[in-house]
Amino acid sequence: MSTIIAIDTGYGNTKYCRRVGGNLQCDLFPSFAPLAQSGSLEAIDRDGGRAMVVVEVGGSKYEVGPEVYDHLPGQFTRILDPDYAKSDQYLALVRGALAMCRRTDPLLQNVDVLVVGLPLDTYVDRQAELAKRLVGAHPLPRIDPRAKAEIRVGTVFVLPQPVGALLGDLTQDSSPRALNRTTLVVDVGFGTLDWYLGVGLRPSSRQCGSARFGVARVLEEVARAISPRAATDDRVHRRIDEAMRQRQPSVTVAGKDHHLNDYEGVVRSVARLGLAAMLRSVERLDSIDRVLLTGGGAAFYAEGLRDMFGDRVVIDPDPVFGNVKGFAAYGQSRLMRSAVAA
């Protein structure tokens, strides 16, 4: 049976998805890859639970996985650079996701199709280079002694990230009406706000774009409003992010509780700036039949989008994994198409 793996290596979290039987198994871990302090290419598994792994890129070893915050040095910060996909840390995150897939299948050695995504602001310039970089053998921890200490990737497809959510949406409704509907996908990722306008899957390329108004900008501005020194502190950002997601009334910074209601205006201000950037690109709104809101930061933009589009706004039922599930669907369709052609 052919193996398809989809990986969405975002600035905030790395999501991965693999079809097992008739089901998709999806999970994520934070997109941090600090240099490993010690140890070899072996899986670290605490109490039989969620694992950390050590992967190698270019002769250096990196720690990757769900518990990575416990492994970060004091001055470690996220990479939010447009060249992110060219970094060793990015490749370490991809290999970490492959290693996590191997945990559920210790003898996994070959991936027939790997589908990944890029933000729209880097897609055109970097997609061919990224595909080339990911094809071939990736050294990985060996969980089962019968397996090789690597996974080999055959074919790689690189998609614009918002297309994943649209593909997933169209798998639920592939009627002629849906395939001829004009949809605006608004993808609120960690580093970027991406928007994709198209009829069915056919893009209106001049009306697609990206801007740096994702979750990271929201967290940075809220942290700055709490304390200027906290604006660049990723650990404070994490606290704010978790508090917002869990609908907690306050967040503790420097030993003091701060009521999140006091910073709703800051969140709305960032969303307004992001939507203004999108509108300069999209311009004409009446021709849009449907707005699909996705991404881990979807909640930050829901109110502003509803003010613009009313009941045309549909929130992805699984916004965090919307793109990576669509990537998996694309990989499946390409594999089936190849089988029919053969």
DOSE-243426 format. One record per residue: y negated, z negated, x negated of N, C-alpha, C in turn. Coordinates in steps of 0.2 Angstrom, whole numbers, padded with zeros to 4 digits, always signed. Example, Ala and Ser with C-alpha at 12.3 -4.5 7.8 and 13.67 -1.06 7.14 Angstrom:
2
+0028-0039-0066+0022-0039-0062+0016-0039-0066 +0011-0035-0064+0005-0036-0068+0000-0039-0064 
% end
This chain:
342
+0006+0000-0004+0000+0000+0000-0006+0000-0004 -0011+0004-0003-0017+0005-0007-0022-0002-0006 -0025-0003-0011-0029-0009-0011-0037-0007-0011 -0040-0010-0006-0048-0009-0005-0051-0015-0006 -0056-0016-0010-0060-0022-0011-0067-0020-0010 -0071-0024-0007-0078-0023-0006-0082-0029-0009 -0087-0028-0013-0091-0033-0016-0098-0032-0015 -0102-0037-0012-0109-0036-0012-0112-0041-0016 -0114-0039-0022-0117-0044-0027-0124-0045-0026 -0126-0049-0022-0133-0050-0020-0136-0055-0026 -0143-0055-0025-0146-0060-0030-0145-0067-0028 -0143-0068-0022-0142-0075-0020-0135-0077-0020 -0130-0073-0017-0123-0074-0016-0119-0068-0017 -0113-0069-0020-0109-0063-0021-0104-0064-0016 -0104-0059-0011-0099-0058-0006-0093-0054-0007 -0087-0055-0006-0082-0051-0007-0077-0050-0001 -0074-0045+0000-0070-0044+0006-0064-0039+0004 -0058-0041+0006-0052-0038+0005-0048-0037+0011 -0045-0032+0013-0041-0031+0019-0034-0033+0017 -0031-0038+0021-0025-0041+0020-0021-0040+0027 -0016-0035+0027-0013-0034+0033-0018-0030+0038 -0019-0033+0044-0024-0030+0048-0031-0034+0048 -0031-0039+0044-0037-0043+0044-0041-0042+0038 -0048-0043+0038-0052-0044+0033-0053-0051+0030 -0052-0052+0024-0053-0059+0021-0059-0059+0017 -0064-0062+0019-0071-0062+0016-0073-0069+0014 -0076-0070+0008-0079-0076+0005-0085-0075+0001 -0088-0080-0002-0094-0079-0006-0094-0085-0011 -0098-0084-0016-0100-0089-0021-0107-0088-0023 -0111-0093-0026-0118-0091-0028-0118-0087-0034 -0123-0082-0034-0124-0077-0039-0127-0080-0046 -0123-0085-0048-0125-0088-0055-0119-0087-0060 -0121-0085-0066-0115-0084-0071-0117-0087-0077 -0117-0094-0078-0119-0097-0084-0114-0096-0090 -0116-0096-0096-0111-0095-0101-0107-0101-0101 -0100-0100-0102-0095-0105-0102-0096-0109-0109 -0095-0116-0108-0096-0120-0114-0090-0121-0118 -0084-0120-0115-0078-0121-0118-0072-0118-0114 -0066-0118-0116-0061-0116-0112-0059-0108-0114 -0054-0106-0111-0051-0099-0112-0052-0095-0105 -0049-0089-0105-0049-0085-0099-0043-0088-0094 -0045-0094-0092-0040-0097-0087-0044-0099-0081 -0040-0099-0075-0043-0102-0069-0044-0109-0069 -0050-0112-0067-0051-0119-0066-0050-0120-0059 -0046-0124-0057-0045-0126-0050-0044-0133-0049 -0049-0136-0045-0050-0143-0044-0046-0145-0038 -0042-0150-0039-0038-0153-0033-0035-0147-0028 -0033-0142-0031-0030-0136-0027-0035-0133-0022 -0041-0134-0023-0046-0131-0018-0050-0125-0021 -0056-0124-0019-0060-0118-0021-0061-0118-0029 -0060-0112-0032-0059-0112-0039-0065-0110-0042 -0066-0112-0049-0071-0108-0053-0066-0104-0058 -0069-0099-0060-0065-0095-0065-0070-0093-0071 -0067-0092-0077-0070-0090-0083-0069-0083-0084 -0074-0079-0084-0072-0071-0086-0076-0069-0092 -0074-0064-0095-0077-0062-0101-0080-0055-0100 -0086-0054-0103-0090-0048-0103-0093-0047-0110 -0092-0042-0113-0095-0040-0119-0094-0046-0125 -0088-0049-0125-0087-0054-0130-0089-0061-0128 -0093-0062-0122-0095-0068-0120-0092-0070-0114 -0091-0077-0113-0087-0080-0107-0092-0083-0103 -0091-0082-0096-0096-0084-0091-0092-0088-0086 -0095-0093-0083-0092-0097-0078-0094-0095-0071 -0090-0093-0066-0092-0090-0060-0088-0094-0055 -0091-0095-0049-0087-0097-0043-0091-0102-0039 -0088-0104-0033-0091-0108-0028-0094-0115-0031 -0092-0118-0036-0094-0124-0039-0099-0123-0045 -0102-0117-0045-0106-0115-0051-0112-0120-0052 -0115-0123-0047-0121-0127-0047-0119-0133-0052 -0113-0135-0052-0111-0141-0056-0111-0139-0064 -0111-0132-0065-0110-0130-0072-0117-0127-0075 -0122-0128-0071-0128-0124-0073-0132-0129-0078 -0135-0126-0084-0139-0130-0088-0146-0131-0085 -0150-0135-0087-0156-0137-0084-0161-0132-0083 -0162-0127-0088-0167-0122-0087-0164-0115-0085 -0158-0115-0082-0155-0109-0079-0159-0107-0073 -0161-0100-0073-0164-0097-0067-0160-0091-0065 -0161-0089-0058-0158-0083-0056-0161-0077-0059 -0157-0071-0059-0160-0065-0061-0162-0061-0055 -0169-0060-0054-0171-0056-0049-0175-0050-0051 -0172-0047-0057-0175-0041-0060-0172-0035-0057 -0176-0029-0057-0173-0023-0054-0167-0021-0058 -0166-0023-0065-0161-0021-0069-0155-0025-0068 -0155-0030-0063-0150-0034-0062-0143-0031-0063 -0142-0025-0060-0135-0022-0060-0133-0020-0067 -0137-0020-0071-0136-0018-0078-0134-0024-0083 -0135-0030-0080-0134-0036-0084-0127-0038-0085 -0126-0042-0090-0119-0044-0091-0117-0049-0086 -0122-0053-0083-0121-0058-0078-0119-0054-0072 -0121-0049-0070-0119-0045-0064-0112-0043-0065 -0110-0040-0070-0103-0038-0071-0098-0045-0071 -0101-0050-0074-0097-0056-0073-0096-0058-0066 -0101-0057-0062-0100-0059-0055-0095-0055-0051 -0095-0048-0053-0090-0043-0050-0083-0045-0052 -0083-0047-0059-0076-0049-0061-0074-0056-0058 -0079-0060-0057-0077-0066-0053-0074-0065-0046 -0077-0060-0043-0075-0058-0036-0068-0055-0036 -0067-0051-0041-0060-0048-0042-0055-0054-0043 -0057-0059-0048-0053-0064-0049-0051-0068-0043 -0056-0069-0039-0055-0073-0033-0050-0070-0028 -0051-0063-0028-0046-0059-0024-0039-0060-0027 -0038-0060-0033-0032-0061-0036-0029-0068-0035 -0033-0073-0033-0030-0080-0031-0026-0079-0025 -0028-0075-0020-0024-0074-0014-0018-0069-0015 -0018-0065-0021-0012-0061-0023-0012-0061-0030 -0008-0066-0033-0008-0067-0040-0005-0061-0044 -0002-0056-0041+0001-0050-0044-0004-0044-0044 -0010-0045-0041-0014-0039-0040-0017-0037-0047 -0015-0030-0048-0017-0027-0054-0021-0021-0054 -0021-0018-0048-0024-0011-0047-0028-0012-0040 -0034-0009-0041-0038-0008-0035-0040-0001-0034 -0037+0002-0029-0038+0009-0028-0045+0011-0027 -0048+0007-0022-0055+0009-0020-0059+0002-0021 -0065+0002-0024-0070-0003-0025-0076+0000-0022 -0079-0004-0017-0085-0002-0014-0090-0007-0015 -0096-0006-0018-0101-0010-0019-0108-0008-0017 -0113-0012-0017-0120-0010-0015-0125-0011-0019 -0131-0008-0018-0137-0009-0022-0143-0009-0017 -0148-0013-0019-0154-0013-0015-0157-0006-0015 -0161-0005-0010-0164+0002-0009-0169+0003-0015 -0172-0002-0018-0177+0000-0023-0174+0001-0029 -0167+0001-0030-0164+0002-0036-0158+0007-0035 -0157+0009-0029-0151+0013-0028-0151+0020-0031 -0156+0024-0030-0156+0031-0032-0156+0031-0040 -0159+0027-0043-0159+0027-0051-0153+0024-0054 -0149+0020-0051-0144+0016-0054-0137+0017-0051 -0136+0020-0045-0130+0020-0042-0124+0024-0046 -0126+0029-0050-0121+0033-0054-0119+0029-0060 -0124+0026-0063-0122+0022-0069-0118+0016-0067 -0119+0013-0061-0115+0007-0059-0108+0009-0058 -0108+0015-0054-0101+0017-0053-0097+0018-0059 -0100+0021-0064-0096+0023-0070-0095+0016-0074 -0099+0011-0073-0098+0005-0077-0092+0001-0074 -0091+0002-0067-0086-0002-0064-0079+0001-0064 -0078+0007-0065-0072+0011-0066-0068+0008-0072 -0062+0007-0071-0057+0006-0077-0055-0001-0077 -0053-0004-0083-0050-0010-0084-0055-0016-0084 -0054-0021-0081-0058-0027-0081-0054-0033-0083 -0055-0036-0089-0051-0042-0091-0052-0048-0086 -0047-0051-0084-0047-0056-0079-0042-0062-0081 -0043-0068-0078-0038-0073-0079-0032-0071-0076 -0026-0073-0079-0019-0072-0077-0017-0078-0074 -0016-0078-0067-0013-0083-0063-0006-0083-0063 -0003-0078-0063+0004-0077-0063+0006-0074-0070 +0011-0077-0074+0013-0074-0080+0016-0067-0080 +0018-0065-0074+0020-0058-0073+0015-0053-0073 +0009-0055-0071+0003-0050-0071+0000-0049-0077 -0003-0043-0078-0007-0042-0084-0014-0046-0084 -0017-0047-0089-0023-0051-0090-0029-0046-0088 -0028-0042-0083-0034-0037-0081-0032-0034-0074 -0037-0032-0071-0037-0028-0065-0040-0021-0067 -0036-0016-0065-0039-0009-0066-0042-0006-0059 -0048-0004-0060-0051-0001-0054-0051+0007-0054 -0049+0010-0049-0048+0017-0049-0055+0021-0047 -0056+0021-0041-0062+0024-0038-0068+0019-0036 -0074+0021-0037-0079+0016-0035-0084+0020-0031 -0086+0017-0026-0092+0020-0022-0097+0015-0022 -0104+0017-0023-0110+0013-0022-0114+0015-0016 -0115+0011-0012-0119+0012-0006-0126+0008-0006 -0131+0011-0003-0137+0007-0001-0135+0001+0003 -0137-0005+0001-0134-0011+0004-0135-0011+0012 -0141-0009+0015-0141-0010+0022-0136-0005+0026 -0134+0000+0022-0129+0005+0026-0123+0001+0028 -0121-0004+0024-0115-0008+0025-0115-0011+0032 -0121-0014+0034-0121-0017+0041-0121-0011+0046 -0124-0006+0045-0124+0000+0050-0117+0003+0051 -0113+0003+0045-0107+0006+0045-0102+0001+0050 -0103-0006+0048-0099-0010+0052-0101-0010+0059 -0107-0009+0061-0110-0009+0068-0107-0003+0071 -0106+0003+0068-0104+0009+0071-0096+0009+0072 -0093+0005+0068-0085+0004+0069-0084+0001+0076 -0089-0003+0078-0088-0007+0084-0090-0002+0090 -0094+0003+0089-0096+0008+0094-0097+0015+0091 -0092+0019+0091-0093+0026+0088-0094+0031+0093 -0097+0029+0099-0098+0034+0104-0103+0039+0102 -0103+0045+0105-0108+0050+0104-0115+0047+0104 -0116+0043+0109-0123+0040+0110-0125+0036+0104 -0120+0032+0102-0121+0028+0096-0123+0032+0090 -0119+0037+0089-0119+0042+0083-0126+0046+0083 -0129+0046+0089-0135+0050+0089-0141+0045+0090 -0140+0039+0090-0145+0034+0091-0150+0033+0085 -0156+0032+0085-0160+0030+0079-0160+0023+0079 -0158+0021+0073-0157+0013+0071-0161+0012+0065 -0165+0006+0066-0168+0003+0060-0164-0003+0058 -0161-0003+0052-0158-0009+0049-0163-0013+0045 -0163-0019+0047-0168-0023+0043-0163-0029+0039 -0163-0028+0033-0158-0032+0029-0162-0037+0025 -0161-0044+0027-0165-0049+0023-0161-0052+0018 -0161-0049+0012-0156-0052+0007-0160-0058+0003 -0157-0060-0002-0160-0065-0006-0166-0063-0010 -0165-0057-0013-0171-0055-0018-0175-0050-0014 -0172-0046-0009-0176-0041-0006-0176-0041+0001 -0181-0038+0004-0181-0036+0011-0180-0028+0011 -0174-0026+0014-0172-0019+0014-0173-0016+0021 -0175-0010+0022-0175-0007+0028-0172+0000+0028 -0168+0002+0033-0165+0009+0033-0166+0012+0039 -0169+0017+0040-0170+0021+0046-0166+0027+0046 -0162+0028+0052-0158+0034+0052-0155+0035+0059 -0153+0042+0060-0150+0044+0066-0143+0043+0065 -0139+0039+0068-0132+0038+0066-0132+0035+0059 -0129+0039+0055-0129+0037+0048-0133+0041+0043 -0137+0046+0047-0141+0051+0043-0148+0048+0042 -0149+0046+0035-0155+0043+0034-0162+0047+0035 -0167+0044+0037-0174+0047+0036-0177+0044+0029 -0175+0047+0024-0176+0044+0017-0183+0042+0016 -0188+0045+0018-0195+0043+0017-0197+0037+0021 -0193+0035+0026-0194+0029+0030-0189+0023+0028 -0186+0024+0023-0182+0019+0020-0185+0015+0014 -0184+0009+0013-0187+0006+0008-0185-0001+0006 -0189-0005+0002-0187-0011+0000-0193-0015-0003 -0194-0021-0002-0199-0025-0005-0197-0032-0006 -0200-0035-0011-0198-0042-0013-0200-0048-0009 -0198-0047-0002-0200-0052+0002-0193-0055+0006 -0188-0056+0001-0182-0059+0004-0182-0067+0004 -0176-0070+0004-0176-0077+0005-0179-0080-0001 -0178-0077-0007-0181-0081-0013-0188-0082-0012 -0192-0077-0009-0199-0077-0009-0201-0083-0004 -0197-0083+0002-0198-0089+0007-0197-0096+0003 -0191-0096+0000-0190-0103-0004-0195-0105-0009 -0197-0100-0013-0202-0101-0018-0209-0103-0015 -0211-0100-0009-0217-0102-0006-0217-0109-0003 -0212-0110+0000-0211-0117+0003-0211-0122-0002 -0207-0121-0007-0207-0126-0013-0214-0126-0016 -0218-0121-0017-0224-0121-0020-0229-0126-0015 -0228-0125-0008-0232-0129-0004-0230-0136-0004 -0224-0138-0006-0222-0145-0007-0225-0147-0013 -0224-0144-0019-0226-0146-0025-0226-0140-0030 -0232-0138-0033-0233-0132-0037-0227-0132-0043 -0225-0138-0045-0220-0138-0050-0213-0136-0048 -0212-0136-0041-0206-0135-0038-0205-0127-0037 -0210-0123-0038-0210-0116-0036-0205-0112-0040 -0203-0114-0046-0198-0111-0050-0192-0115-0051 -0191-0120-0047-0185-0124-0048-0180-0122-0043 -0174-0119-0046-0169-0116-0042-0165-0122-0038 -0165-0128-0041-0161-0133-0038-0165-0135-0031 -0172-0135-0032-0176-0137-0026-0175-0132-0021 -0175-0125-0023-0174-0120-0018-0168-0120-0015 -0163-0123-0018-0156-0123-0015-0156-0129-0010 -0160-0134-0011-0160-0140-0006-0164-0137+0000 -0169-0134-0001-0173-0131+0005-0169-0126+0009 -0166-0122+0005-0161-0117+0009-0156-0120+0013 -0153-0125+0010-0147-0129+0014-0150-0132+0020 -0156-0135+0019-0159-0139+0024-0161-0135+0030 -0164-0129+0028-0166-0124+0033-0160-0121+0037 -0154-0120+0033-0148-0117+0036-0145-0122+0041 -0145-0128+0039-0142-0133+0043-0146-0137+0048 -0152-0134+0049-0157-0136+0054-0159-0143+0053 -0159-0146+0047-0161-0153+0045-0168-0153+0046 -0171-0159+0048-0178-0160+0050-0182-0160+0043 -0179-0162+0038-0183-0163+0032-0179-0162+0026 -0182-0161+0020-0179-0160+0013-0182-0165+0008 -0178-0167+0004-0180-0172-0001-0182-0168-0008 -0188-0169-0010-0190-0166-0016-0194-0172-0020 -0192-0173-0026-0195-0178-0031-0195-0185-0027 -0189-0186-0023-0188-0193-0020-0192-0194-0014 -0195-0189-0011-0199-0190-0005-0197-0185+0000 -0196-0187+0006-0194-0183+0012-0200-0179+0014 -0199-0172+0015-0204-0168+0018-0202-0164+0024 -0206-0165+0029-0204-0162+0036-0204-0154+0036 -0199-0151+0037-0199-0144+0037-0203-0140+0042 -0204-0144+0048-0209-0141+0053-0216-0140+0050 -0218-0144+0045-0224-0143+0042-0225-0136+0038 -0220-0133+0037-0220-0127+0032-0218-0121+0036 -0217-0121+0043-0216-0115+0047-0221-0110+0046 -0227-0112+0045-0232-0107+0044-0231-0103+0038 -0229-0106+0033-0227-0103+0026-0222-0098+0027 -0217-0099+0031-0211-0095+0032-0214-0089+0036 -0218-0090+0041-0220-0084+0045-0225-0080+0041 -0229-0083+0036-0233-0079+0032-0229-0074+0028 -0224-0077+0025-0220-0072+0020-0217-0067+0025 -0214-0068+0031-0211-0063+0035-0217-0058+0037 -0223-0060+0038-0228-0055+0040-0229-0050+0035 -0229-0053+0029-0231-0049+0023-0225-0044+0022 -0219-0046+0023-0213-0042+0022-0213-0036+0028 -0214-0038+0034-0215-0033+0039-0220-0028+0039 -0226-0031+0036-0231-0026+0035-0229-0021+0030 -0226-0023+0024-0223-0018+0019-0219-0013+0023 -0214-0015+0027-0210-0011+0031-0213-0006+0035 -0218-0009+0039-0222-0004+0043-0226+0001+0040 -0228+0000+0034-0231+0005+0030-0227+0011+0029 -0220+0010+0028-0215+0015+0027-0213+0018+0033 -0211+0014+0038-0208+0016+0044-0213+0020+0049 -0219+0016+0050-0224+0019+0054-0223+0020+0061 -0219+0025+0063-0218+0026+0070-0213+0022+0073 -0215+0018+0078-0210+0013+0081-0207+0015+0088 -0210+0020+0091-0207+0021+0098-0201+0026+0098 -0200+0029+0092-0194+0033+0092-0187+0029+0090 -0188+0023+0088-0183+0018+0086-0180+0015+0092 -0173+0017+0093-0169+0015+0099-0167+0008+0098 -0165+0006+0092-0162-0001+0091-0164-0003+0084 -0164-0010+0083-0166-0013+0077-0160-0018+0076 -0157-0017+0070-0151-0021+0068-0153-0026+0063 -0154-0032+0064-0156-0037+0059-0150-0040+0056 -0150-0040+0049-0144-0043+0046-0146-0046+0039 -0141-0049+0035-0143-0052+0029-0143-0060+0030 -0143-0063+0025-0143-0071+0025-0149-0074+0027 -0155-0070+0027-0161-0073+0029-0163-0070+0035 -0159-0067+0039-0161-0064+0046-0165-0069+0050 -0163-0075+0050-0167-0080+0055-0174-0080+0053 -0176-0079+0047-0183-0079+0045-0187-0073+0048 -0184-0068+0050-0188-0062+0052-0187-0061+0060 -0182-0064+0063-0181-0063+0070-0187-0063+0074 -0191-0068+0074-0197-0069+0078-0202-0063+0077 -0203-0062+0071-0208-0056+0070-0205-0050+0072 -0199-0048+0071-0196-0042+0074-0196-0042+0081 -0195-0047+0085-0195-0047+0092-0202-0046+0095 -0207-0049+0091-0214-0047+0093-0215-0040+0093 -0212-0036+0088-0214-0029+0087-0209-0025+0092 -0203-0027+0093-0198-0022+0096-0195-0025+0102 -0196-0031+0104-0194-0034+0110-0186-0034+0110 -0183-0032+0116-0176-0033+0117-0172-0027+0113 -0176-0023+0109-0172-0018+0105-0169-0021+0099 -0171-0028+0097-0168-0031+0091-0161-0034+0093 -0156-0032+0089-0150-0035+0089-0148-0038+0083 -0146-0045+0083-0144-0048+0077-0137-0047+0075 -0135-0045+0069-0129-0045+0067-0125-0051+0068 -0119-0050+0072-0115-0056+0073-0112-0060+0067 -0112-0057+0061-0110-0060+0055-0115-0058+0049 -0121-0060+0050-0126-0057+0045-0125-0058+0038 -0122-0063+0036-0121-0064+0029-0116-0059+0026 -0110-0058+0030-0105-0053+0028-0106-0046+0031 -0111-0045+0034-0112-0039+0038-0111-0033+0033 -0115-0033+0027-0114-0027+0023-0108-0026+0020 -0105-0032+0017-0098-0031+0014-0093-0029+0018 -0093-0031+0025-0088-0029+0029-0089-0021+0030 -0095-0019+0031-0096-0012+0031-0094-0008+0025 -0095-0011+0019-0092-0008+0013-0085-0007+0014 -0081-0012+0016-0074-0012+0017-0072-0006+0021 -0075-0006+0027-0074+0000+0032-0075+0007+0029 -0080+0007+0025-0081+0014+0021-0076+0015+0017 -0073+0010+0013-0068+0012+0008-0062+0014+0012 -0060+0011+0017-0054+0012+0021-0055+0019+0024 -0061+0021+0026-0062+0028+0029-0061+0033+0024 -0064+0032+0018-0063+0037+0012-0056+0037+0010 -0052+0032+0010-0045+0032+0008-0041+0036+0013 -0042+0035+0019-0039+0039+0025-0041+0046+0024 -0047+0048+0023-0049+0055+0022-0045+0058+0017 -0045+0055+0011-0041+0058+0005-0034+0059+0007 -0031+0054+0011-0024+0055+0012-0023+0061+0017 -0027+0062+0022-0027+0068+0026-0028+0074+0022 -0033+0074+0018-0034+0080+0014-0028+0082+0009 -0024+0077+0007-0018+0078+0003-0013+0081+0007 
% end
